[in-house]
Amino acid sequence: MKITTGQIATIVEGTVDGDPDVVIHGPSPIEEGRPGTVSFLSNPKYEQFLYSTNASAVLVHEDFSPAMKINPSLIRVKDVGVSIAKLFEHFSTRHETPHSISEHAYIHEEALLSPNISVGMYSVISADAKVGTGTIIHSQVFIGKNVTLGKNVTLHAGVKVYHDCVIGDNCILHSNVVVGSDGFGFTKNAAGQYEKIPHLGKVIIESNVEIGSNSTVDRGTIGDTILRKGVKLDNLVQIAHNAEVGENTVMASQSGVAGSSKVGKNCVIGGQVGIIGHLKIADGTMIQGQSGVTRSVTKEGAKLYGTPAISYQNYLRSYSHFKSLPDLAKEVRLLKQEIDKLKNLNSSKINPEK
């Protein structure tokens, strides 16, 4: 694919500072820029590479002012991140999946299929399932009974969607995602054995949600597990029964929300974060990776760190002291010795016989 810097500026709604007729055939990282490629500068830490890159064009913020002479043409935009997403979509090498149904797929006669869908080899669509137009179901996908898939949904190879679950428009589920499996619900009987609690709820995934590979969203026990619109889950994320994740919240890999907890909208949850059950997490909360949240968060926009998670700034101050504990302990011992000496000195003054 070939495109000029001027055409790129049109796509990303920017302006060219330089030659608008430079031919670009693909993107490259700014530190590894090659002639004929376009790169981007969104993090100031990488500005040093702008002055040495061999890329022919670089996307920058519209107010960016270079500190020294540069070789590539600049494409100035309002938001580099958004512009890069648009540009990468244009350069994407993903081949369009033909709207066809493999002869090796199994589709129950009572399933309702909209036009212009694709179903890959060895996939199963069960009775009463509904599939919206433009949806792409790759190979070895299982769609359970009475599942509803919206428009333009993409289910990659190996996805499993259990019965009665609902997936909204424009959702993407990557390989081996499981939606609607039973939650971790058991009760102990008189003999001390665990008996399974049936899960009668379902999973509701609203529109524009993306879920990374090998993540699991459990169905509700009574009531539903819900991912609100715009939620983005990384690989290996666990959402337990009856949990709810709010609109436009993002969760990084190996994080999890335990049963019946409600995470607000626009939250940012780092990798390996654990949120215990029956909590409420306020809108806009940011949780640093490897933190453990054991109490509800009521203040919007809170920043948390540690286990149990506390205020981000308090954690950093506490950690600075924690690193110095051996030295502090030594100082305390020396101070104690000095105090003991002063006590003995005062005691001898009060009681001269001693």
C-alpha positions in Angstrom: 0.0 0.0 0.0 1.3 3.5 -0.9 -0.1 6.8 0.4 1.3 10.4 0.5 1.8 12.5 3.6 -0.9 14.8 2.3 -3.4 11.9 2.1 -2.4 10.8 5.6 -3.1 14.3 6.9 -6.6 14.1 5.4 -7.2 10.8 7.1 -6.1 12.0 10.5 -7.5 15.5 10.1 -4.1 17.1 10.5 -1.8 19.4 8.6 1.6 18.7 6.9 4.6 20.7 8.0 6.9 19.7 5.1 6.4 17.9 1.8 2.8 16.7 1.3 3.9 14.5 -1.6 6.2 12.1 0.2 5.2 8.5 -0.5 4.6 6.3 2.6 4.2 2.6 2.4 3.8 1.7 6.0 4.4 2.6 9.7 7.5 2.1 11.9 8.6 2.9 15.4 10.3 6.2 15.7 13.5 4.8 17.1 13.6 2.3 14.2 12.2 4.6 11.5 13.0 3.7 7.9 12.7 5.7 4.7 9.2 5.5 3.3 7.5 5.0 6.7 5.5 7.1 9.0 6.0 7.2 12.8 4.6 9.1 15.7 5.7 11.0 18.8 3.2 10.9 21.7 5.6 10.4 24.6 8.1 13.2 25.3 10.6 10.5 26.4 11.0 9.5 22.7 11.6 13.0 21.4 15.4 12.3 21.2 14.6 9.8 18.4 12.8 12.4 16.3 16.2 14.1 15.5 17.8 10.9 14.3 15.0 8.8 12.8 15.0 7.8 9.2 11.2 7.8 9.0 9.9 10.0 6.2 7.1 11.4 8.3 6.1 11.7 12.0 2.8 12.5 13.6 3.1 15.1 16.4 0.8 17.2 18.4 -0.2 20.4 16.6 1.6 22.6 19.2 4.9 20.6 19.1 8.0 22.7 18.5 11.2 20.8 17.6 14.4 21.7 19.6 16.6 21.2 16.6 16.6 20.5 12.9 14.7 17.5 11.8 14.6 15.5 8.5 11.1 14.0 8.3 7.9 15.9 7.4 5.7 16.5 10.4 2.0 15.8 10.4 0.4 17.9 13.1 -2.7 16.6 14.8 -4.9 17.5 17.8 -4.5 14.0 19.4 -1.7 11.8 18.4 -3.1 8.6 20.0 -6.5 8.9 18.2 -4.8 9.8 14.9 -2.5 6.8 15.2 -5.5 4.5 15.7 -7.1 5.9 12.6 -3.9 5.6 10.6 -3.1 2.0 11.7 -6.6 1.0 10.8 -5.9 2.3 7.3 -2.6 0.4 7.1 -4.1 -2.7 8.6 -3.1 -5.9 6.8 -6.1 -7.9 8.1 -7.8 -9.5 5.2 -11.6 -9.0 5.0 -13.3 -12.2 6.1 -15.7 -13.3 3.3 -19.3 -13.3 4.4 -19.7 -17.1 4.1 -20.7 -20.0 6.2 -18.3 -23.0 6.2 -19.8 -26.3 5.2 -18.0 -27.7 8.2 -19.9 -25.5 10.7 -22.9 -26.8 12.6 -25.9 -24.4 12.7 -29.1 -25.5 14.4 -32.2 -25.2 12.3 -33.8 -22.9 14.9 -30.9 -20.4 15.0 -31.7 -17.0 13.5 -28.9 -15.7 11.3 -28.9 -12.2 9.8 -27.4 -11.6 6.3 -23.8 -10.9 5.7 -22.3 -13.0 8.4 -19.3 -15.4 8.4 -19.0 -18.7 10.3 -15.7 -20.6 10.3 -15.0 -24.3 10.2 -16.1 -26.5 13.1 -18.0 -23.7 14.8 -21.4 -24.4 16.5 -24.4 -22.2 16.7 -27.1 -23.7 18.9 -30.9 -23.5 18.9 -32.6 -20.1 19.3 -29.3 -18.2 19.0 -29.5 -14.9 17.2 -26.6 -13.5 15.1 -26.6 -9.9 13.9 -25.6 -8.7 10.5 -21.9 -8.2 9.8 -20.9 -10.6 12.6 -17.7 -12.7 12.0 -17.5 -16.1 13.8 -14.1 -17.7 13.3 -13.3 -21.4 13.5 -14.1 -23.6 16.5 -16.4 -21.1 18.2 -19.3 -22.4 20.4 -22.5 -20.3 20.6 -24.9 -21.8 23.2 -28.6 -21.9 23.2 -30.5 -18.6 23.1 -27.4 -16.5 22.9 -27.8 -13.1 21.2 -25.0 -11.6 19.2 -25.4 -8.0 18.0 -24.2 -6.4 14.7 -20.5 -6.5 13.6 -19.4 -8.7 16.4 -16.1 -10.5 16.0 -15.5 -13.8 17.8 -12.0 -15.2 17.2 -11.1 -18.8 17.2 -12.0 -20.9 20.2 -14.4 -18.4 21.9 -17.1 -20.1 24.0 -20.4 -18.3 24.7 -22.7 -20.2 27.1 -26.5 -20.2 26.9 -28.6 -17.1 27.3 -25.8 -14.6 27.2 -26.0 -11.3 25.3 -23.2 -9.6 23.4 -23.9 -6.1 21.9 -22.8 -4.5 18.7 -19.2 -4.0 17.6 -17.7 -6.3 20.3 -14.5 -8.2 19.8 -13.7 -11.3 21.8 -10.2 -12.8 21.2 -9.2 -16.4 21.2 -10.4 -18.7 24.0 -12.5 -16.1 25.8 -15.2 -17.8 27.9 -18.5 -16.0 28.5 -21.2 -17.4 30.8 -19.4 -20.1 32.6 -20.6 -20.8 36.2 -19.1 -18.6 38.9 -17.2 -20.0 41.9 -20.3 -20.7 44.0 -20.4 -23.6 46.5 -21.9 -24.2 49.9 -20.8 -26.6 52.6 -23.2 -29.3 53.7 -23.4 -30.9 57.2 -20.8 -33.5 56.2 -18.3 -30.7 55.3 -18.5 -31.3 51.6 -19.0 -28.6 49.0 -22.2 -28.6 47.0 -22.5 -26.6 43.8 -24.9 -23.6 43.7 -26.7 -23.5 40.4 -26.1 -20.3 38.4 -29.3 -19.0 36.9 -28.3 -15.6 35.7 -26.5 -14.7 32.5 -23.8 -12.3 31.1 -24.7 -9.1 29.4 -22.0 -7.4 27.4 -23.0 -4.0 26.0 -21.7 -2.5 22.8 -18.1 -1.7 21.8 -16.5 -4.0 24.4 -13.2 -5.8 23.6 -12.0 -8.8 25.7 -8.5 -10.2 25.4 -7.5 -13.9 25.0 -8.2 -16.4 27.7 -10.3 -14.1 29.8 -13.4 -15.3 31.6 -16.7 -13.6 32.4 -18.9 -15.7 34.7 -22.6 -15.7 34.6 -24.6 -14.5 37.6 -26.0 -16.7 40.3 -29.3 -14.8 40.4 -29.2 -11.7 38.3 -26.6 -10.9 35.7 -22.9 -10.2 35.3 -22.6 -7.0 33.2 -19.9 -5.3 31.2 -21.1 -1.8 30.2 -20.4 -0.2 26.9 -16.8 0.6 25.9 -15.2 -1.7 28.5 -11.8 -3.1 27.5 -10.3 -6.2 29.2 -6.8 -7.4 28.6 -5.7 -11.0 28.3 -6.2 -13.3 31.3 -8.8 -11.1 33.1 -11.4 -12.7 35.4 -14.8 -11.2 36.0 -16.7 -13.1 38.7 -20.5 -13.8 39.0 -22.8 -10.9 39.5 -19.9 -8.4 39.1 -20.4 -5.2 37.0 -17.8 -3.2 35.2 -18.8 0.3 34.3 -18.7 2.2 31.0 -15.3 2.8 29.4 -13.3 1.1 32.2 -10.1 -0.7 31.2 -8.4 -3.6 33.0 -4.9 -4.9 32.4 -3.8 -8.5 32.3 -4.2 -10.9 35.2 -6.6 -8.6 37.1 -9.8 -9.8 38.6 -13.1 -8.6 40.1 -14.7 -10.9 42.7 -18.3 -11.7 43.0 -20.9 -8.9 43.2 -18.4 -6.1 43.2 -19.4 -3.0 41.1 -16.6 -1.1 39.3 -17.5 2.3 38.2 -17.1 3.9 34.8 -13.8 5.4 33.4 -11.7 3.4 35.8 -8.1 2.3 35.0 -7.1 -1.0 36.6 -3.5 -2.1 36.3 -2.2 -5.7 35.9 -2.5 -8.3 38.6 -5.0 -6.1 40.6 -7.4 -8.0 42.8 -10.7 -6.6 43.9 -12.5 -8.6 46.6 -16.2 -9.3 46.5 -19.2 -7.1 47.4 -17.3 -3.8 47.0 -18.2 -0.6 45.1 -15.4 1.2 43.2 -16.2 4.9 42.4 -16.0 6.3 38.9 -12.6 7.3 37.6 -10.6 5.2 40.1 -7.1 4.4 39.1 -5.4 1.3 40.7 -1.7 0.6 40.3 -0.6 -2.8 39.2 -0.4 -5.6 41.8 -2.6 -3.8 44.2 -5.2 -5.5 46.3 -8.5 -3.7 47.0 -10.2 -4.8 50.2 -12.5 -1.9 50.9 -15.0 0.1 48.8 -13.8 3.3 47.1 -16.2 6.1 47.5 -14.2 9.1 46.3 -14.3 9.6 42.5 -11.0 9.8 40.8 -9.1 8.1 43.6 -5.6 6.7 42.9 -4.7 3.6 44.8 -1.6 1.5 45.3 -0.5 -1.4 47.5 -2.0 -4.3 49.4 -4.4 -3.5 51.0 -4.6 -0.6 48.5 -4.2 2.9 50.0 -3.9 6.4 48.5 -1.2 6.4 45.8 0.8 9.3 47.3 0.5 7.8 50.8 1.8 4.5 49.5 4.8 6.2 47.8 5.7 8.1 51.1 5.2 4.9 53.1 7.4 2.9 50.7 10.2 5.4 50.9 10.3 4.8 54.7 9.9 1.1 54.2 13.1 0.9 52.1 14.9 2.7 54.9 13.7 0.4 57.7 17.1 -1.3 58.4 18.8 2.2 58.8 15.9 3.5 60.8 16.0 0.4 63.1 19.8 1.0 63.6 19.1 4.6 64.5 16.4 3.6 66.9 18.8 1.2 68.7 21.5 3.9 68.9 18.9 6.4 70.3 17.7 3.8 72.8 21.3 3.3 74.0 21.7 7.1 74.4 18.4 7.3 76.3 19.5 4.5 78.6 22.8 6.3 79.2 21.0 9.5 80.1 18.6 7.6 82.4 21.6 6.0 84.2 23.3 9.4 84.5 20.2 11.1 85.9 19.7 8.2 88.2 23.2 8.4 89.6 22.8 12.2 90.2 19.6 11.6 92.2 21.1 8.7 94.1 24.8 9.5 94.7 25.3 6.2 96.7 24.8 4.3 93.4 
